[in-house]
Amino acid sequence: MAKFSASGQALLSHLGEGSTTVCRCWRVVRKDGMTLGFTDHDVDVEFDGTLFAASSGFTASALEQTTGLAVDNSEAAGALSAAAISEEDIEAGKYDGADVTSWLVNWHDPTQRLVQFKGSLGEITRSGDAFRSELRGLTEDLNQPQGHVYQSVCSAVLGDSRCQFDLDSSGFAQETEVLAVVERIVVQVPDDGIRAEGWYNRGRIVVADGMAAGTVALIKRDQIDGATRNLELWQELRSKLSAGDTIRLEPGCDKRADTCAKKFDNILNFRGFPDIPGADWLTAYPTKADDNDGGSRNG
């Protein structure tokens, strides 16, 4: 028999009374720490330090839950509102992967409540003035590939716990001011004359302030034109970046052993296998033109 907390047991007792006063509440915690509460009740509900706002236009469909490792799934829908969820924030990706917890609550006594769902927001789609989002359960993480791949290039991410390179080391990352943004795909910044062209290829832009604060964009190409550095992105910016905004530029890494050694002096932490024979080597066979003396194929 399933075991419930005291608050869950109290709610179950309430449900057994026949006449109930229950509603559903959702708490959304974004990656930037902002917390939002919603309820389908007609008045606000408050518990655990969160105000769950009524009349927010936020609803959720019936939750499908399964035993085993299958992924629980549901969806949330609502209206775009400047007071709650704005189109600009969704477009900027501020709700991507946000943590979601859903309760069944006795609105007359919020201490009587039971967690029905805990997971994260998945794909968000918009239609007119409304949005719809997947709710992904905790077992979603089990769908991700695990383990390491044996490959010639490095499998670590620059600056992570496996790479261990400090991006704040002198001469690598820098903070600078945006001069202009061209068609949301090219960010122009002043060139300091220190870093060579291509230094930020495969690097990142992290927006520090302005309307796009917190946005991260990946750099495809870094070119210098006189006193200006043109940073072409892989994808258009999802939020508005303006001239005068402050951004952090982080260098790029093509994950080759030569780059790790010469650009970052970090070869001891290189997580690739550059000497693994390629497909051509593995499928090669002796021919009359070869020097078939029984020696090493690598000479």
Helices and strands as residue ranges (DSSP letters): H 6-15, E 22-29, E 35-39, E 45-47, E 50-52, E 59-60, E 73-79, H 87-91, E 99-106, E 113-127, E 130-137, G 138-143, E 174-177, E 180-182, E 186-190, E 204-207, E 216-225, E 228-233, E 246-250, H 257-262, G 267-269, H 279-283
